[in-house]
Amino acid sequence: MRDGKPSTKLGCLFAQLREESLSGEPRVCLETMSGMTRQVEGLRSESRFGGLAMTIDEPVSFGGTGTAPNPAEVMLAALGASIEVTVRCYADFLGVQVRSIGVELSAEMNSQGFFGTGAGIRSGFPAISAVVKIVSDEEPDAFSELLEIAERCCPVLDNVKRPTQVTLSLDVVKPRENSVNLEQTV
């Protein structure tokens, strides 16, 4: 039953962390993320972020090994998972009972953008559809606030919807003995 109070251990933790963030202190509020990816076979890449490994690939028909989702699919998965985390945290914080959360995502890319053969055609998704699926005994109107919060507070959704400055630079390393190999860093 919805009572407006944290309903779970996660909800209580979220309330505590949210209260701490009100300080605005960078040491409390800023979370630095970094990692590295490298190609290991064909177009298959191995990534390491936060000490965890992840594989990203392309289908065999596109030169990959077909062993993992492609980069665009991983971006969609990150978006869906981030929406799920945001909705879950706020549901538990607000005392909205939720049994499970999922997000169905779909998008289309035009290959002319990637291949540079269509003037004005984006190389990325021009639009993404994300349908949040919630299993709950609550009335549907209990979730309109959660959807508004997700629109406002979901970090990956924010990065997808708003321009994010990306600085692309290059570091070319000549192979030589006793040098650090990219294979050793991932």
C-alpha positions as CSV (number, residue, x, y, z in Angstrom):
1,M,0.0,0.0,0.0
2,R,1.2,3.5,-0.8
3,D,2.0,5.6,2.2
4,G,4.5,8.1,1.0
5,K,7.3,6.7,3.1
6,P,10.3,4.5,2.2
7,S,9.0,1.0,2.0
8,T,12.2,-1.0,1.7
9,K,15.9,-1.1,2.8
10,L,16.7,0.4,-0.7
11,G,14.1,3.1,-0.1
12,C,15.7,4.0,3.3
13,L,19.2,4.0,1.8
14,F,17.9,6.2,-1.1
15,A,16.4,8.6,1.4
16,Q,19.7,8.8,3.3
17,L,21.8,9.4,0.2
18,R,19.2,11.9,-1.1
19,E,19.4,13.8,2.1
20,E,23.3,13.9,1.9
21,S,23.1,15.2,-1.6
22,L,21.2,18.3,-0.4
23,S,24.6,19.5,1.0
24,G,25.8,20.2,-2.6
25,E,29.3,19.3,-1.5
26,P,31.3,17.9,-4.5
27,R,32.9,15.1,-2.3
28,V,29.4,13.9,-1.6
29,C,27.6,14.6,-4.9
30,L,30.1,13.9,-7.6
31,E,30.6,10.3,-8.9
32,T,33.5,9.9,-11.3
33,M,33.2,7.0,-13.7
34,S,35.9,5.8,-16.0
35,G,36.9,2.7,-17.9
36,M,38.4,1.4,-21.1
37,T,37.5,-0.7,-24.1
38,R,39.6,-2.5,-26.6
39,Q,39.0,-4.6,-29.7
40,V,40.1,-8.2,-29.2
41,E,38.8,-10.0,-32.2
42,G,37.2,-8.7,-35.4
43,L,34.9,-6.0,-34.0
44,R,34.4,-7.6,-30.6
45,S,35.5,-5.3,-27.8
46,E,36.1,-6.0,-24.2
47,S,35.4,-3.3,-21.7
48,R,36.2,-2.7,-18.0
49,F,34.3,-0.2,-15.9
50,G,34.2,-0.2,-12.2
51,G,36.3,-3.3,-12.1
52,L,33.6,-5.2,-14.1
53,A,34.1,-6.7,-17.5
54,M,31.6,-6.4,-20.4
55,T,31.8,-7.6,-24.0
56,I,30.4,-5.7,-26.9
57,D,30.4,-7.0,-30.5
58,E,28.8,-6.8,-33.9
59,P,27.0,-9.6,-35.8
60,V,29.0,-11.9,-37.9
61,S,27.4,-10.4,-41.0
62,F,29.0,-7.1,-40.1
63,G,32.5,-8.4,-39.3
64,G,32.0,-9.2,-35.6
65,T,32.0,-12.5,-33.8
66,G,28.3,-12.4,-33.0
67,T,28.9,-13.1,-29.3
68,A,27.5,-10.0,-27.6
69,P,25.2,-7.1,-28.2
70,N,26.4,-4.3,-30.5
71,P,27.3,-0.9,-29.2
72,A,23.9,0.7,-30.0
73,E,22.1,-2.2,-28.3
74,V,24.3,-1.7,-25.2
75,M,23.4,2.0,-25.2
76,L,19.7,1.0,-25.3
77,A,20.3,-1.6,-22.5
78,A,22.0,1.1,-20.4
79,L,19.1,3.4,-21.0
80,G,16.5,0.8,-20.0
81,A,18.5,-0.3,-16.9
82,S,18.9,3.3,-15.8
83,I,15.2,4.0,-16.2
84,E,14.5,0.8,-14.1
85,V,16.9,1.9,-11.4
86,T,15.4,5.4,-11.2
87,V,11.8,4.1,-11.1
88,R,12.7,1.4,-8.5
89,C,14.6,3.8,-6.2
90,Y,11.9,6.5,-6.3
91,A,9.1,3.9,-5.9
92,D,10.7,2.5,-2.8
93,F,11.5,6.0,-1.5
94,L,7.9,7.1,-2.0
95,G,6.4,3.9,-0.7
96,V,4.9,2.8,-4.0
97,Q,4.7,-1.0,-4.1
98,V,6.3,-2.5,-7.2
99,R,6.9,-6.2,-7.8
100,S,8.9,-5.8,-11.0
101,I,10.0,-3.3,-13.5
102,G,11.1,-3.7,-17.1
103,V,11.6,-1.4,-20.1
104,E,10.9,-2.4,-23.7
105,L,13.1,-0.4,-26.0
106,S,13.1,0.0,-29.8
107,A,14.8,2.2,-32.3
108,E,15.9,2.3,-35.9
109,M,19.2,3.4,-37.4
110,N,19.7,4.2,-41.0
111,S,23.0,2.7,-42.3
112,Q,23.5,5.6,-44.6
113,G,24.5,7.7,-41.6
114,F,27.3,5.2,-40.5
115,F,28.6,4.7,-44.1
116,G,28.5,8.5,-44.8
117,T,26.3,7.9,-47.9
118,G,23.3,10.0,-47.1
119,A,23.5,13.7,-46.7
120,G,21.9,14.9,-43.4
121,I,21.2,11.4,-42.2
122,R,22.2,10.8,-38.6
123,S,24.5,7.9,-37.8
124,G,22.6,7.4,-34.5
125,F,19.0,6.8,-33.6
126,P,16.7,9.7,-34.6
127,A,14.1,8.4,-32.0
128,I,13.9,5.8,-29.3
129,S,10.8,4.3,-27.9
130,A,10.9,3.2,-24.2
131,V,7.8,1.6,-22.6
132,V,8.2,1.2,-18.8
133,K,6.4,-2.1,-17.8
134,I,5.5,-2.3,-14.1
135,V,3.9,-5.2,-12.2
136,S,2.1,-3.8,-9.2
137,D,-1.1,-4.0,-7.2
138,E,-1.2,-0.2,-7.1
139,E,-3.6,1.8,-9.2
140,P,-2.1,3.1,-12.5
141,D,-2.3,6.7,-11.4
142,A,0.3,6.0,-8.7
143,F,2.9,5.7,-11.4
144,S,2.4,9.0,-13.3
145,E,4.6,10.8,-10.7
146,L,7.2,8.0,-11.0
147,L,7.3,8.5,-14.8
148,E,7.7,12.3,-14.4
149,I,10.5,11.7,-11.9
150,A,12.2,9.3,-14.3
151,E,12.0,11.9,-17.1
152,R,13.7,14.4,-14.8
153,C,16.1,12.4,-12.8
154,C,17.3,9.4,-14.8
155,P,21.0,9.9,-15.6
156,V,21.3,7.9,-18.8
157,L,18.0,9.3,-20.1
158,D,19.4,12.8,-19.5
159,N,22.5,12.0,-21.5
160,V,20.4,10.7,-24.4
161,K,17.9,13.5,-24.4
162,R,20.3,16.4,-23.9
163,P,23.5,17.2,-25.7
164,T,26.5,16.0,-23.7
165,Q,29.9,17.4,-24.4
166,V,32.2,14.6,-25.6
167,T,35.9,15.4,-26.1
168,L,37.4,13.0,-28.6
169,S,41.2,12.9,-28.7
170,L,43.8,10.5,-30.1
171,D,46.8,8.8,-28.6
172,V,48.8,6.8,-31.1
173,V,51.4,4.5,-29.5
174,K,54.2,3.0,-31.5
175,P,54.8,-0.7,-30.7
176,R,58.1,-1.4,-28.9
177,E,59.4,-3.9,-26.5
178,N,58.8,-3.3,-22.7
179,S,56.0,-0.8,-23.4
180,V,52.5,-1.0,-22.0
181,N,50.3,-3.1,-24.2
182,L,46.6,-2.2,-24.5
183,E,45.9,-5.9,-24.0
184,Q,47.3,-5.6,-20.5
185,T,45.1,-2.6,-19.5
186,V,41.7,-4.1,-20.0
